[in-house]
Amino acid sequence: MPEKRPYGVTFLSVVFLVLAATYFVLFILSFMNLPALVRFADRAPEVLNLSRHFSQNAARDYQLVYGLLMVMAAIAGVGLWRLWNWTRLVISVWIILLLWDVLALKTLHIFDGGISATNTLFVAKTVVSLAVLVFLFTTGVRRAFGARAMFL
């Protein structure tokens, strides 16, 4: 039987649920006020990088990206709260894909302009993502999720 939920897992669950609520607001904003959303997204290079993979219709791109991120964050938050082991694995894949995207942005020379608030936030997100990835595979967390294998 799985152990009690670790405090770190509870914290991450709440963070993902707050993130889902934030993406919900952005999702609604994409229907109501696209120019304001575009001004906001100019400060979030990962959203622009993600949306560039879609069609030329910017409004639909933002709606699709924020809708998808909202659903993924909500599933991750509930899954962590309920200690569903597959949630740990899905979040790990999500983080790995985000880190892969970080490498893609690095190849676009995002750091050529020197140190800025956006670049600092970018590096901070990368460090936090790596810390979460390591945390999800610590012994106590694996045990709480009922995982028996060394890495799963």
N, C-alpha and C positions, 0 to 999 in steps of 0.2 A: 504494500500500500504506500502511495506517495506520502512524503513528509509534508509538514506545514510549509506554506509558501514563504520563501525568503523575502526579507524586506526589500532587497534590490529588485526582485521580480515584481513585487507590488508597486514599487516606484516606477519601473519601466512600463508596467501596465497602465498606470495613470498617465504617464507621459504620452504613450501611444493613443490613449483615449482623448487627451487634450489635443494632440496633433490631428486626430480625426475630426474633432470639432472645428479646429482651425481650417482644415481643408474644406469642411462643409461650408464655412463662411465664404471662403474663396470661390468655391463651386457656385454658390448663390450669386456672389458678386460678378462672376463671369457671365451670368445671364442679365444682370442689371446694369453694370457699369464697366464695360470692357476697357475703356481708356484708363480708368483708375487702377484696374488690375494689371495692365501692361506697365504702368509706372511702378507698381509694387514689384512686379516680376523682374524689372530691370535690375533690382538689387539682389535677386536670387538666381545666379547663373545656372544652377542645376535644373531649375524649371525651364529656363529657355533652352538649355541643352536637350532636355527631355522632349520638349514640344517641337523641336526642329525635325524630329523623326516623322512627324505627321504631315498632313496636307497643308496647302496654302491658306486654309480658312482658320485664321488665328482664334476666333471666338470658339469654334468647335474644338480646336486643339486644347485651349485652356480648360474648357468644360470637361473634355475627356481626361486630361492629365489630372486635374484636381479631383474629379469624380473617382478615378481609379485609385489615387493616393488616399482619398478619404476612406474608401472601402477597405483597402489594404491595412491602413492604420487601425481602423475599428476592429477588424478581424484579429490583428496582432494584439491589441489591447485586451480583447475578450479572451483570446487564447492564452495569453500570459496569466490573466486573472484566474482562469479555470485550470491552469497547469496542464494544458494539452501539449504533449511532447512535440507533435508535428509543428506547432507554432514556433518553437525554438529553431527548428530547421528552416522553416520558411523565412523567419527573420534573418537568419544567417545568410541565406541565399540573397535576400533583399539587400543586406549590407554589402555582400561581395559584389553584387551588380552595381550598387552605388559607388563602391570604391573603383570598380572598373571604369565607371563614368568619370570619376575623378581623374583617372589616368588619361582619358580622352580629352578632358578639359585642359590638362597639363600640356598635352600635345598641341592644343590651340594657343599656347603661350599666354595663358591667363595671368601669369606672374610677370610678364614683361614690363608692366607699368610700375613695378616696385611694390612696396608694402602699402596696402590700403585696408580699409575696414572690411571690404568684401573679401579680400584675400585672407585676412586674418580669420574671419568667420569661416571661410572655406577650410582652412587648416584645422580650426577648432572642431568643426563637424567631422572631419576625417579622423581626428584623434578620438573623439567621443565614440564614433562608429566602431573603431577598432577595439576600444575598451569594452563596449557592449558585446561585441563578438567574442572576446576572450571571456567575459563574465558568463555568457550563456553556456559555456562549456566547462566551467569550474565544477568540481566534484559535488559540492553542496547543491548547486542548481540542477545538475543532472539527476541527482538523487531525488530532489523535490519533484521533478517531472516524471519520476519513475523510470528513467533511462537506465538500462543495465549495461549497455555496451560502452566501451571506452570513450568513443567520440560521439555517439548518438544518444 
